[in-house]
Amino acid sequence: QVQLVESGGGLVQAGGSLRLSCAASGSFGSINVMAWYRRAPGKQRELVASITIGGNIDYVDSAKGRFTISRDNAKNIVWLQMNNLKPEDTAAYYCYVKEATSPLNYWGQGTQVTVSS
């Protein structure tokens, strides 16, 4: 079982920055994928960024050049540095992890990011 604790959301003006953190704890094996998803009101959930244990990174097109995902494999923490935020980035952001040797995956409780124009 994995518990995910997220932090770092908040209200920021357009052009500002926020850094989201997600720490995984509990009883689990190696975590392969750590990722951030978001869901804006009235929209479907979308993958924002993901990073594998080997360091392979992927971003949604709208995040490229503005967001940076990183992780600490030893501490099982993933961060999402978000720069030059735009009002369209407003959403609830969710941490997601998937174990390397099982089909199990876990979600955080979500942290709200609101970008004012």
N, C-alpha and C positions, 0 to 999 in steps of 0.2 A: 504494500500500500504506500502511496506517495501523497504527501501533502505539499501543496504549492502556495506560497505566500507572496503576494505581489505588493508592490509599493511604487510610488513615484508619479501617480497621476495627479491631475489638477487642472486649474484654469490658467490659461496663458494667452497672451495676445498674439496675433498673427506675426510670424517672423521670430517668435521666441523658441525656446528649447525646453525639453523635458527629458528626463532619463527614467525609464521604467526598470524595475528590478523584479526578479522572481527567484525565490530560493526554494529548492526541493528538499524535503526531509522525509524521513520514514524508513521503511524497509524495502529496498529495491536493489536490483542489479544495476549494471551500467546503463546509463541513459544515452540513447543514440541521438534522437532528435530533440532539440529544444526550439521552441518557436513562439511567435506572437501572432495572434489573430485579433481582429477587431470586428465589431458589429455596430454600425451606425443605425439610428432610428429609421425604420422602414426599409432597411437594406439587408442583404444576406451577409452572413459572416464571411470574411475574407482573410486569407493568409497574408500577413504583412511581411514577415521575415522568418527565416528558419536557418538553423545552423546544426550540422551534425557533429558527432564527437570527433570526427576527423577534420573538421574545419570547413566543410563545404557549406557555402552560404547562398541563400536565394532571397530575393526581394520582389515584392509586387512592384510593377513598373512605377507607380506613383510615389514609391518610397526611395527609389534609387537616387543616389546623390544627396539625400537628405537624412536618411536613417542609417544607423549602424548597429548591427546585432553582434554581440560578443558573449562569451561564456567562460566560466571557470570550471573545468571538468573535475577538479579535485573537490571543489566546494559545492558543485551542482547548482550554480547560479547562472542565470542568463540575464543580460541587460539589453535594453533597446534605447539607444541614444537617438533622440528625435530633434533635428534642427530645422530651422526655417519652417516651422509649423504653419499649416494653412487651416482655414475654417473647415475644409472638407476632411481634415484628419480627425475631427470631432467624432468620438465613438467610445464605446467600452472596449478596452483592450484586455485580452485574455492570454495568459501563459499556457502553453501546451508542452507536454513532454511525452516521449515514447521510449519505453525500455528497449534495449538492444536485443535481448534474447527472448522476448515474449511479445505477444500482440497487445499487451496492456498499454493504455495511454491515459493521461490524466490532464485535467483542466484546473486552472486557478479560478478564483471567485470573480475576477474581473476588477479592473481599475479604470475609472472614468477619466478621459482626456477631453477637455473642452477648449477649443481655440476660438477666441473672439476676433472679429474683424475690426 
